[in-house]
Amino acid sequence: MSTLDVGITAFWQLGSTADSVGSNTLTNNSSVSFANDGPVVGLKCATFSGTNWLSIADNAALSNNASITIAGW
């Protein structure tokens, strides 16, 4: 296990709505499209347009007073 994995609650690679480390699956609202073949080999892509969004219901595992990190490229 790498240092980045320690204490992680959820991890979405955005090749789908699945949580890679837990059971925190996202809800796909208004058909966000996913692709596993971005401009770089192996890159996961999510395409948002208009009123598309991803969400998750209120969840005690994700509702805490600890630090949160969000990253995107």
C-alpha positions as CSV (number, residue, x, y, z in Angstrom):
1,M,0.0,0.0,0.0
2,S,1.4,3.4,-0.9
3,T,1.3,6.4,1.3
4,L,-1.6,7.9,-0.8
5,D,-3.8,4.9,0.1
6,V,-3.7,5.4,3.9
7,G,-7.0,6.6,5.3
8,I,-8.7,7.0,1.9
9,T,-12.5,6.8,2.1
10,A,-13.5,7.0,-1.6
11,F,-11.7,7.2,-5.0
12,W,-13.5,7.8,-8.3
13,Q,-11.4,7.4,-11.4
14,L,-14.2,8.7,-13.6
15,G,-14.1,5.9,-16.0
16,S,-17.4,5.0,-14.4
17,T,-19.4,5.9,-11.3
18,A,-17.8,3.2,-9.2
19,D,-15.8,3.9,-6.1
20,S,-12.4,2.1,-6.5
21,V,-11.8,1.7,-2.7
22,G,-15.2,1.5,-1.1
23,S,-18.9,1.4,-1.7
24,N,-19.6,5.1,-2.4
25,T,-21.0,4.8,-6.0
26,L,-21.9,8.0,-7.6
27,T,-25.3,8.7,-9.2
28,N,-25.1,9.7,-12.9
29,N,-27.6,12.6,-13.4
30,S,-28.6,13.4,-17.0
31,S,-26.2,11.0,-18.6
32,V,-22.6,12.0,-18.1
33,S,-20.6,10.0,-20.6
34,F,-17.4,8.1,-19.8
35,A,-14.6,6.9,-22.0
36,N,-11.5,4.8,-21.1
37,D,-9.5,6.1,-24.0
38,G,-8.5,9.7,-23.4
39,P,-5.8,11.6,-25.3
40,V,-3.2,9.8,-23.2
41,V,-3.2,6.0,-23.2
42,G,-5.0,4.7,-20.1
43,L,-6.6,8.0,-19.3
44,K,-10.1,8.0,-18.0
45,C,-12.5,10.7,-19.2
46,A,-15.9,12.0,-18.1
47,T,-17.7,14.4,-20.4
48,F,-20.1,16.9,-18.9
49,S,-22.4,19.1,-21.0
50,G,-25.4,21.2,-20.3
51,T,-27.0,20.0,-17.0
52,N,-25.0,16.8,-16.5
53,W,-23.6,16.1,-13.1
54,L,-22.5,13.3,-10.7
55,S,-23.8,13.2,-7.1
56,I,-23.8,11.0,-4.1
57,A,-26.4,10.8,-1.3
58,D,-25.6,12.1,2.2
59,N,-23.2,9.5,3.6
60,A,-21.6,9.4,7.1
61,A,-18.4,8.0,5.7
62,L,-18.0,11.1,3.5
63,S,-19.4,13.6,6.0
64,N,-16.6,14.4,8.5
65,N,-14.6,17.3,9.7
66,A,-11.3,15.9,8.3
67,S,-9.4,17.2,5.4
68,I,-10.6,16.6,1.9
69,T,-8.7,16.5,-1.4
70,I,-10.2,16.9,-4.8
71,A,-8.0,16.7,-7.9
72,G,-8.7,16.9,-11.6
73,W,-6.7,17.2,-14.8
